[in-house]
Structure formats: structure tokens, C-alpha cells
């Protein structure tokens, strides 16, 4: 696909976004542009395209990772606030200390605290997962 076609495809994606998402993209873009140009005080006339791209996409990657980490942690905190039942015996699970995790995302690594629970009856540990009951079993220690 040619460069002009790529640009048209991206513009088409933007136009099909919900209005609130378009507004968000506009606000965040304006804020980041102000930061990158130091409020218009930075001389961009001598900046090479390669350097400009490195700065823009590096910043986008760092922001994306930070947002993903925050959402992961918010998800974990939400899970920690509600009672969890053992998928095996249906008894209430006891919260354990969270475990630090590093996940490989498309934009780099994200770190978060993964919640864990223990079933005292089954003597098994459980961790959050995507799926039917929302838990996956660990070792029966």
C-alpha cells in the first residue's frame, strides 16, 4: 500500500471513531504537542524527521504503557474489593499478598500487582484470568 493510501486509511479510521473518542484524541494530541514544542518555544526548523518520529513515537509508547499499567492495576483493585468464590468448592477465597508481574505488551513492558486468593478447603491458590469464572488455579500448596 502506498503512503497516501496509508494516510487515507488512518484518516478514515479517525472519522469513524465515536465523537467522544475523537474529542479525547484531539485534547490529548494538543496537550502533547504543547509539551513536545515547549509551548512553541522550541525551534523545530532544524529537527530531522527521524528525530521527530523517535520523540513522538517514544512518547506515545511511554504514555500507552503508563495507561495500560494504570488500567491493569485498577482492574486488580476492583477484583480485590469483591468476594471471590472457589471455582471447585464454592467457598469464599481468602486474599493473599499480591504478586508483582511484568507483562509484555505491544508497546513495551507493563508492571502491576496481580491479586491472588487461597481456598483453605481445597488448599489451592487462584489468580485472575479472562474466561468463564474469571479465575485460574495455581498450585495446591
Secondary structure as the mmCIF struct_conf table of DSSP 4:
data_model
#
loop_
_struct_conf.conf_type_id
_struct_conf.id
_struct_conf.beg_label_comp_id
_struct_conf.beg_label_asym_id
_struct_conf.beg_label_seq_id
_struct_conf.end_label_comp_id
_struct_conf.end_label_asym_id
_struct_conf.end_label_seq_id
HELX_RH_AL_P HELX_RH_AL_P1 UNK A 3 UNK A 16
BEND BEND1 UNK A 17 UNK A 17
HELX_RH_AL_P HELX_RH_AL_P2 UNK A 19 UNK A 36
TURN_TY1_P TURN_TY1_P1 UNK A 37 UNK A 41
BEND BEND2 UNK A 42 UNK A 42
TURN_TY1_P TURN_TY1_P2 UNK A 45 UNK A 46
HELX_RH_AL_P HELX_RH_AL_P3 UNK A 49 UNK A 81
BEND BEND3 UNK A 82 UNK A 82
STRN STRN1 UNK A 85 UNK A 85
TURN_TY1_P TURN_TY1_P3 UNK A 87 UNK A 89
HELX_LH_PP_P HELX_LH_PP_P1 UNK A 91 UNK A 91
STRN STRN2 UNK A 92 UNK A 92
HELX_LH_PP_P HELX_LH_PP_P2 UNK A 93 UNK A 93
STRN STRN3 UNK A 94 UNK A 105
TURN_TY1_P TURN_TY1_P4 UNK A 106 UNK A 107
STRN STRN4 UNK A 108 UNK A 119
TURN_TY1_P TURN_TY1_P5 UNK A 120 UNK A 123
STRN STRN5 UNK A 124 UNK A 128
BEND BEND4 UNK A 130 UNK A 134
STRN STRN6 UNK A 135 UNK A 137
#
